[in-house]
Amino acid sequence: DARTAAVIRMRALGDPDVALPGGPERALDAWRPWRSYALRHLALGGGA
């Protein structure tokens, strides 16, 4: 699915600018070209 492909792009291929489908893509536009890192930070609880 699209989410799995996005995670592979982030983790295996090292793409620094991936927004997960269904995620807050519009809110993360300001983080371009580092959206992958921003999403990882938020997923690890750094957004609290």
C-alpha positions in Angstrom: 0.0 0.0 0.0 1.0 3.7 -0.2 1.9 3.9 3.5 4.3 1.0 3.2 5.9 2.5 0.1 6.4 5.8 1.9 8.1 4.1 4.9 10.4 2.2 2.6 11.3 5.4 0.8 12.1 7.0 4.2 13.9 4.2 5.9 15.5 2.0 3.2 16.2 4.6 0.5 16.9 7.6 2.9 14.5 10.0 1.2 14.4 13.0 3.5 11.2 14.4 2.0 8.4 11.9 2.4 4.9 12.7 3.8 2.9 9.7 4.8 -0.5 9.3 3.1 -3.3 10.4 5.3 -0.9 12.4 7.5 -0.8 16.1 8.2 0.9 16.8 4.9 -0.4 20.4 4.6 0.9 21.2 8.1 4.3 19.7 7.2 4.8 21.8 4.0 7.0 24.2 6.1 9.4 21.4 6.8 10.3 20.7 3.2 12.7 19.2 2.3 13.0 17.4 5.6 9.5 16.1 6.2 10.7 12.6 6.9 12.7 13.7 9.8 9.9 15.9 11.2 7.5 12.9 11.0 10.0 10.6 12.7 10.5 13.2 15.5 6.8 13.5 16.1 6.3 9.7 16.0 8.9 9.3 18.7 7.0 11.7 21.0 9.1 14.8 20.3 6.0 16.8 19.3 4.5 16.7 22.8 
